[in-house]
Amino acid sequence: MILVDGKPGDRVPASDRGLLYGDGLFETIRFVGEAAPLWPRHMQRLAAGCERLRLPAPDPDLLRREAQIATQGMAQAVLRITLTRGSGTRGYAMPVAPRPTRIVAAFPMPALEAAPYRDGVRLHPCTIRLAEQPLLAGIKHLNRLEQVLARAEWDDPAIAEGLLCDARGNAISATAANLFAVIDGVPVTPAVDRCGVAGVLRAELLETLPRVEVRALPLAECLAAAELFLSSSVRGILPVRAVGDRVFAPGPVARAMQAHWRGLGFSVETA
Amino acid sequence: MILVDGKPGDRVPASDRGLLYGDGLFETIRFVGEAAPLWPRHMQRLAAGCERLRLPAPDPDLLRREAQIATQGMAQAVLRITLTRGSGTRGYAMPVAPRPTRIVAAFPMPALEAAPYRDGVRLHPCTIRLAEQPLLAGIKHLNRLEQVLARAEWDDPAIAEGLLCDARGNAISATAANLFAVIDGVPVTPAVDRCGVAGVLRAELLETLPRVEVRALPLAECLAAAELFLSSSVRGILPVRAVGDRVFAPGPVARAMQAHWRGLGFSVETA
């Protein structure tokens, strides 16, 4: 079910700035029945994004009520909240009194196989380099052509994700998940202050791991890691079994974070 | 009037990838009655963008027919063509058989005052730096948050545009126009192979000017130019009278290009 500004509907004005310029934000939130264990973190990131883009922040309680309506009766759902700057006069200038468009759309959670969680996933080493834009880094905005182009670099269904680097040669993330590497026994996740998205499960892990580093992660160092895994608020923790020809084995940190993920209430995946 | 996929209407599906990811392209085309003097160049850029984004290119004759319907009865119009990758399964992966969405929307041309064309416009020196993404540079895609943030840097109505640089300190463009600087008697326009948009009036000028350089243009060199002017396929040729505190006088190259613009059939602005 889809709600547009609180009303059932599946269409938006062609003049919406979300469509004209990608002028807005989104969140993709996994629901287990009525529960969304990472909801507060999604709301935090959405509020941070609104501040960055100078968008009036929506009321989280209103969003929660609309989320419950949209996901009603679904055992497992993915909820996408899209918030745009709405319609206004033509041109890049922000409307003086913006009336944001709020789209709350629920989809059935796709079935997840156990094998990727148990054995790990293969990554394609993407050739596209993420551009550095500190003013947009970290937030989940609607300008996602880089991710679209990155995802189009492979079509082998045996490859689940892509490994994305910046122009400096640092590993940053997957196309739709964050990246953790265990180096000398310490989990490391790339900084996302110049490009990349600050994932909500990444934020959860940063508060959960007893020791963790957020820093630049050169690709060579990433590929020399003892273990690699991805974090996604929809898909959970996915060990990496290969990046191109480089092979990894699922390791103890990924297993511990999978257990943490299940402990949050996402009990579907076996691992 | 707005046509969505050839039919009158002003709404698009909330699942359109143009809205979800900014996954698409646009053109903003000025019409004088039924004429659109730069139409072939707009179609060329749109086709180049489709190739870059792996979008099926629309039929220019179909677009032209829809443009005529949308602009019918308008003495002066701005036509925006938006082409998105349409709807598909969720996620960044491109649909195997995309069905692009085509939006052809006509707006009355805003009244233009004579003074900016005669005396020049003031530019705000923007602090945001354009990110370098060679795979998206030059084309007119829908990921325009940088321009939105840049345009939000000033609200003084006496300032018409912003001057945008890249992270290397090179001047690139205005927020919605291209930039020309006359240096040692030679017009120079910044290369747009790492960021920026290859404007259609810029392309027209590159073929018109007897001598012109396309290259990196360091900001200091730009500010030391004998004359500066902007090119926009909607607004034409605008001399620059100031960038922040640095004052310029409209010069002979801008005047010659204004005459060329009028010769194309855009006879509205006095200069």
HADDOCK unambig.tbl for C-alpha pairs under 7 A between the chains (distance, minus, plus):
assign (segid A and resid 10 and name CA) (segid B and resid 13 and name CA) 5.73 0.50 0.50
assign (segid A and resid 10 and name CA) (segid B and resid 14 and name CA) 5.26 0.50 0.50
assign (segid A and resid 11 and name CA) (segid B and resid 11 and name CA) 5.89 0.50 0.50
assign (segid A and resid 11 and name CA) (segid B and resid 12 and name CA) 5.27 0.50 0.50
assign (segid A and resid 11 and name CA) (segid B and resid 13 and name CA) 4.30 0.50 0.50
assign (segid A and resid 11 and name CA) (segid B and resid 14 and name CA) 4.83 0.50 0.50
assign (segid A and resid 12 and name CA) (segid B and resid 11 and name CA) 5.27 0.50 0.50
assign (segid A and resid 12 and name CA) (segid B and resid 12 and name CA) 5.51 0.50 0.50
assign (segid A and resid 12 and name CA) (segid B and resid 13 and name CA) 6.31 0.50 0.50
assign (segid A and resid 12 and name CA) (segid B and resid 14 and name CA) 5.76 0.50 0.50
assign (segid A and resid 13 and name CA) (segid B and resid 10 and name CA) 5.74 0.50 0.50
assign (segid A and resid 13 and name CA) (segid B and resid 11 and name CA) 4.29 0.50 0.50
assign (segid A and resid 13 and name CA) (segid B and resid 12 and name CA) 6.30 0.50 0.50
assign (segid A and resid 14 and name CA) (segid B and resid 10 and name CA) 5.27 0.50 0.50
assign (segid A and resid 14 and name CA) (segid B and resid 11 and name CA) 4.81 0.50 0.50
assign (segid A and resid 14 and name CA) (segid B and resid 12 and name CA) 5.75 0.50 0.50
assign (segid A and resid 18 and name CA) (segid B and resid 19 and name CA) 5.33 0.50 0.50
assign (segid A and resid 19 and name CA) (segid B and resid 18 and name CA) 5.34 0.50 0.50
assign (segid A and resid 19 and name CA) (segid B and resid 19 and name CA) 4.26 0.50 0.50
assign (segid A and resid 19 and name CA) (segid B and resid 22 and name CA) 6.42 0.50 0.50
assign (segid A and resid 20 and name CA) (segid B and resid 142 and name CA) 6.32 0.50 0.50
assign (segid A and resid 21 and name CA) (segid B and resid 22 and name CA) 6.74 0.50 0.50
assign (segid A and resid 21 and name CA) (segid B and resid 142 and name CA) 5.00 0.50 0.50
assign (segid A and resid 21 and name CA) (segid B and resid 143 and name CA) 5.55 0.50 0.50
assign (segid A and resid 21 and name CA) (segid B and resid 144 and name CA) 4.76 0.50 0.50
assign (segid A and resid 21 and name CA) (segid B and resid 145 and name CA) 6.48 0.50 0.50
assign (segid A and resid 22 and name CA) (segid B and resid 19 and name CA) 6.43 0.50 0.50
assign (segid A and resid 22 and name CA) (segid B and resid 21 and name CA) 6.74 0.50 0.50
assign (segid A and resid 22 and name CA) (segid B and resid 22 and name CA) 4.83 0.50 0.50
assign (segid A and resid 22 and name CA) (segid B and resid 142 and name CA) 6.18 0.50 0.50
assign (segid A and resid 22 and name CA) (segid B and resid 143 and name CA) 5.39 0.50 0.50
assign (segid A and resid 22 and name CA) (segid B and resid 144 and name CA) 6.31 0.50 0.50
assign (segid A and resid 22 and name CA) (segid B and resid 145 and name CA) 6.58 0.50 0.50
assign (segid A and resid 23 and name CA) (segid B and resid 145 and name CA) 5.86 0.50 0.50
assign (segid A and resid 92 and name CA) (segid B and resid 147 and name CA) 6.38 0.50 0.50
assign (segid A and resid 92 and name CA) (segid B and resid 148 and name CA) 4.86 0.50 0.50
assign (segid A and resid 92 and name CA) (segid B and resid 151 and name CA) 6.20 0.50 0.50
assign (segid A and resid 93 and name CA) (segid B and resid 148 and name CA) 6.20 0.50 0.50
assign (segid A and resid 93 and name CA) (segid B and resid 151 and name CA) 5.48 0.50 0.50
assign (segid A and resid 93 and name CA) (segid B and resid 152 and name CA) 6.16 0.50 0.50
assign (segid A and resid 94 and name CA) (segid B and resid 148 and name CA) 6.96 0.50 0.50
assign (segid A and resid 94 and name CA) (segid B and resid 152 and name CA) 6.61 0.50 0.50
assign (segid A and resid 131 and name CA) (segid B and resid 131 and name CA) 5.53 0.50 0.50
assign (segid A and resid 131 and name CA) (segid B and resid 132 and name CA) 5.41 0.50 0.50
assign (segid A and resid 131 and name CA) (segid B and resid 133 and name CA) 5.37 0.50 0.50
assign (segid A and resid 132 and name CA) (segid B and resid 131 and name CA) 5.42 0.50 0.50
assign (segid A and resid 132 and name CA) (segid B and resid 132 and name CA) 6.95 0.50 0.50
assign (segid A and resid 133 and name CA) (segid B and resid 131 and name CA) 5.38 0.50 0.50
assign (segid A and resid 142 and name CA) (segid B and resid 20 and name CA) 6.32 0.50 0.50
assign (segid A and resid 142 and name CA) (segid B and resid 21 and name CA) 5.01 0.50 0.50
assign (segid A and resid 142 and name CA) (segid B and resid 22 and name CA) 6.18 0.50 0.50
assign (segid A and resid 143 and name CA) (segid B and resid 21 and name CA) 5.55 0.50 0.50
assign (segid A and resid 143 and name CA) (segid B and resid 22 and name CA) 5.39 0.50 0.50
assign (segid A and resid 143 and name CA) (segid B and resid 143 and name CA) 4.71 0.50 0.50
assign (segid A and resid 144 and name CA) (segid B and resid 21 and name CA) 4.77 0.50 0.50
assign (segid A and resid 144 and name CA) (segid B and resid 22 and name CA) 6.32 0.50 0.50
assign (segid A and resid 145 and name CA) (segid B and resid 21 and name CA) 6.47 0.50 0.50
assign (segid A and resid 145 and name CA) (segid B and resid 22 and name CA) 6.59 0.50 0.50
assign (segid A and resid 145 and name CA) (segid B and resid 23 and name CA) 5.88 0.50 0.50
assign (segid A and resid 147 and name CA) (segid B and resid 92 and name CA) 6.39 0.50 0.50
assign (segid A and resid 148 and name CA) (segid B and resid 92 and name CA) 4.87 0.50 0.50
assign (segid A and resid 148 and name CA) (segid B and resid 93 and name CA) 6.21 0.50 0.50
assign (segid A and resid 148 and name CA) (segid B and resid 94 and name CA) 6.96 0.50 0.50
assign (segid A and resid 151 and name CA) (segid B and resid 92 and name CA) 6.22 0.50 0.50
assign (segid A and resid 151 and name CA) (segid B and resid 93 and name CA) 5.49 0.50 0.50
assign (segid A and resid 152 and name CA) (segid B and resid 93 and name CA) 6.15 0.50 0.50
assign (segid A and resid 152 and name CA) (segid B and resid 94 and name CA) 6.60 0.50 0.50
